[in-house]
Amino acid sequence: MKLKHRLAAALCGGLMLLTALPVMPVPVSADEIAHDPSRNVQEEGVGNPFNFGERMAPEGTSVTELRQLAHKMTVQQCKYALYKEIDEHWELVSLRFGQTEREKVYALFLGVATLESTLGGNGDGADIETAFSEGFGKSSAHAYGSLQTAVTAFRDPGTSFMQEEDVPELEWYDLTQENFYDAIISNHMGVRKIIHFIRQAKVDYNLEGWQVVRGALKGHNTGWANYTGDNDGYYANYPDEGAALAQWYYEEGHLYDNVFTWTKGEVAAKQRAGHPWEDWWYDKEPSLDPVSSQPQTTPAPVTTTTVNTTATTETTPVVDPGTLMGDINLDGWADIADAVLLTKYLCGSEQLSEKQAKAADMDFNRKVDAKDLSWLKRMLMR
């Protein structure tokens, strides 16, 4: 209750002006790289330029609203939402996939997303749902989002489904409609699901090298990571096609733009004619070794770095991939201070930097307005 009273007191002075306020678009061209091109992507990742949080929207957001947000995502946003999950858990992902080149992992997930949803290029953004005719959660194939993550990836999907409880390094969300239809959580659970099948491929079926990841993608599609032969259609139509598409995104320079292709698209004929697993993907043996970092269940604090922007040196906050949406003052947490800052901005008494504007754009419509303040208030009241 104290938080509610403090928030109300902080906001009451300027809220009368919210119907006619300036907006601040986030200056990211849909046809250009969204992240800072000076970043060392291999070492730092892309830096979450669209400021995705650990959820698409605050807890309690209706399924209808969640799906509307996912529906509006561009191809580029769908790509960067996948990269956020990879970057947040890079040490684990690199070990389990046996791949040290971060952009190849990015590309592989674009290949999987193309197999499943065409990365939002079908006009639905990340709002893709299949196998729903029997009702929510009734079918093990019931899937949602860019990676078409099945309900079996979630905790307690039902007594008739096997629990995928062997990935303790990653958050394991309960199967609720709110979690299932959150595009960010769906991505997270898709990454978790594929890692589950990597473990299955190594432990249960003794696969090695690139066959581990190949088998894991087969498992993501069929539910089983066992080896069934090089000529089996399971491989040609899913993991091998996904690897060829991944190689195309990587080699043709389409990791960061709004360009996509379709499964079996002719643009990837050259990659499909080769052997992308041996010729392009293979790096080292996938490993089940423990990681040194702990799973991220809360937003990581924002780090700072000293940059020389003018003749003087100043300290500028740098938002890391775990930053929570609504962290407008870039101090690492979304709290009442952010609500006060946003209110002042909307009233014209404060300015926001480009990074702060991205943090304030909670509905991802590339402008900061009263709706974003409403989203932030709802989050803080919970």
SVG drawing of the C-alpha trace seen along z (x, -y; Angstrom):
<svg xmlns="http://www.w3.org/2000/svg" viewBox="-11 -22 50 67">
<polyline fill="none" stroke="black" stroke-width="0.4" points="0.0,0.0 2.9,-2.4 4.1,-2.0 0.7,-2.8 0.4,-6.0 4.0,-7.1 3.4,-6.5 0.1,-8.4 1.7,-11.3 4.6,-11.4 2.3,-11.3 -0.6,-13.5 1.0,-16.8 1.4,-16.2 -1.2,-13.7 -3.7,-16.3 -1.5,-17.0 -1.2,-13.4 -3.7,-13.8 -1.5,-16.2 2.1,-15.4 5.2,-15.1 6.4,-11.7 9.9,-10.6 10.4,-8.0 13.2,-5.4 15.5,-6.2 16.0,-2.6 15.6,-2.1 13.9,1.2 16.4,1.7 19.5,1.1 21.3,2.8 19.4,2.0 22.3,2.4 25.4,0.2 27.6,1.5 30.7,0.7 29.9,3.5 32.0,6.6 29.1,9.0 31.2,12.1 32.2,10.8 29.3,8.7 26.3,9.8 24.0,7.3 23.0,5.5 19.2,5.9 18.5,2.7 14.7,3.1 15.0,3.3 13.0,6.6 12.4,7.6 12.2,11.0 8.5,10.9 6.8,9.3 4.6,7.3 4.0,7.1 2.5,10.1 -1.3,9.9 -1.4,8.7 -4.3,10.4 -3.7,13.0 -5.4,10.7 -3.0,7.9 0.0,10.2 -1.0,11.5 -1.5,8.0 2.0,7.0 3.5,10.1 1.4,9.5 3.0,6.1 6.6,7.3 8.6,6.9 10.9,9.5 13.8,7.6 12.3,7.5 11.6,11.2 15.3,11.8 16.6,9.6 14.1,11.1 15.8,14.5 19.3,13.0 18.3,11.6 17.8,15.2 21.1,16.4 23.1,13.5 21.6,13.8 22.7,17.4 25.7,17.4 28.0,19.5 25.4,22.2 24.3,22.1 27.8,22.1 28.7,25.2 25.6,27.2 25.6,26.4 29.4,26.9 29.6,23.6 31.8,20.7 30.8,18.4 27.9,16.4 26.5,15.2 26.3,18.9 24.1,19.6 22.0,16.5 21.7,17.9 20.7,21.4 17.8,20.0 16.8,18.0 16.8,21.2 14.6,22.9 12.2,19.9 11.9,20.0 11.0,23.6 8.3,22.9 7.0,19.4 9.0,17.5 10.1,15.0 7.1,12.7 7.4,12.3 3.9,13.9 2.3,10.7 1.6,12.1 4.8,11.1 5.5,13.6 1.8,14.3 1.8,17.8 -0.3,20.6 -0.7,24.2 -2.5,27.4 -5.1,25.5 -8.2,27.2 -8.5,29.4 -8.2,26.5 -5.3,25.0 -2.7,27.5 -4.6,30.6 -2.1,31.5 1.6,32.0 2.1,30.2 0.3,27.1 2.8,24.5 3.2,20.7 5.7,18.0 8.7,17.7 10.1,21.1 6.7,22.7 7.5,23.9 5.2,26.8 3.4,26.9 5.7,29.8 8.5,27.3 6.7,25.8 6.6,27.1 3.5,29.2 2.1,29.5 -0.2,32.4 0.1,35.9 0.1,37.4 3.3,35.5 6.9,36.1 8.5,33.4 11.6,31.8 13.2,31.1 16.8,31.6 17.8,28.0 18.3,26.6 20.4,23.7 17.4,22.0 14.2,20.6 11.4,23.2 8.0,21.4 4.7,23.0 2.3,23.8 -0.2,21.0 -1.8,19.2 -0.2,16.0 3.3,17.6 2.6,19.6 1.3,16.6 4.2,14.3 6.5,14.2 9.6,13.6 8.9,16.4 8.0,18.7 11.4,17.9 13.1,18.7 11.3,22.0 12.2,22.8 15.9,22.4 15.4,24.5 13.6,27.2 16.3,27.6 18.9,27.8 16.8,30.6 17.1,32.5 20.8,31.9 21.1,33.6 18.9,36.4 20.9,36.8 24.2,37.2 23.0,39.1 20.2,41.4 21.4,41.9 25.2,41.4 25.4,39.0 28.5,37.0 29.7,33.8 27.3,32.0 24.9,35.0 24.0,33.9 22.6,30.5 21.1,32.1 19.4,34.7 18.2,32.0 16.5,30.1 14.9,33.3 13.7,33.8 12.3,30.2 10.2,31.2 9.3,34.8 9.9,35.3 12.8,37.7 16.5,36.9 17.5,40.5 19.4,41.1 17.2,42.5 19.5,42.6 21.0,40.0 18.2,40.6 15.4,40.3 13.0,37.5 13.1,36.3 16.5,34.9 16.1,33.6 12.9,31.8 13.8,30.2 17.3,30.1 19.1,30.2 16.8,27.7 17.1,25.5 20.9,25.6 20.9,24.7 18.6,21.7 20.8,20.7 23.9,20.8 22.0,18.6 21.1,15.9 24.7,15.9 26.5,15.9 24.1,13.5 24.2,10.9 20.6,11.1 21.1,11.6 20.0,8.1 17.6,6.8 14.0,7.4 14.8,10.0 13.5,13.5 12.9,16.5 10.5,19.5 11.2,23.1 12.6,24.7 13.1,21.2 15.2,21.1 17.5,18.4 19.1,21.1 19.6,23.6 23.4,23.3 23.6,23.9 21.1,26.8 23.2,28.5 26.2,28.6 26.5,30.0 26.0,27.2 26.6,29.3 30.1,30.3 31.0,27.4 29.7,24.5 28.4,25.3 30.8,27.7 33.1,26.2 33.6,28.4 32.0,31.2 28.7,30.2 29.3,30.3 27.2,31.0 29.8,29.4 28.5,27.1 28.6,23.3 30.2,20.9 27.4,18.3 24.1,18.7 20.7,18.7 19.2,15.2 15.9,15.1 16.0,11.3 17.2,8.5 21.0,8.0 22.2,4.6 23.2,2.1 26.9,1.7 28.6,-1.6 31.5,-2.4 33.5,-5.6 33.1,-7.0 34.6,-10.2 31.6,-11.8 33.0,-15.4 36.1,-17.2 35.3,-15.9 34.9,-12.4 31.6,-11.3 30.1,-8.1 27.2,-6.8 25.0,-3.9 25.1,-0.9 22.0,1.3 22.9,5.0 20.7,7.8 19.1,8.5 17.7,5.0 14.1,4.8 11.6,2.8 10.7,-0.4 14.2,-1.0 14.2,-4.6 16.8,-6.1 19.1,-3.1 19.9,-2.3 19.2,1.4 15.7,1.6 12.2,0.4 10.8,-1.4 9.0,-4.6 12.0,-6.8 11.4,-5.7 7.7,-6.6 8.6,-10.0 11.1,-10.6 8.7,-9.4 6.0,-11.7 8.4,-14.7 9.3,-13.8 5.7,-13.7 5.1,-17.0 8.1,-18.5 10.3,-19.2 12.8,-16.4 14.5,-15.0 15.3,-11.3 18.3,-10.0 18.0,-7.5 18.6,-4.6 16.2,-6.0 13.5,-6.3 13.9,-2.7 13.6,-1.7 10.4,-3.8 8.8,-2.4 7.0,0.4 4.6,1.2 7.3,1.3 5.5,-1.2 8.6,-3.4 7.2,-6.3 7.0,-7.3 3.6,-8.5 0.9,-8.1 0.3,-4.5 3.8,-3.7 3.2,-5.4 0.1,-3.3 2.1,-0.1 4.7,-1.2 2.1,-2.0 0.5,1.4 3.8,3.1 4.8,1.1 1.4,1.7 1.9,5.4"/>
</svg>
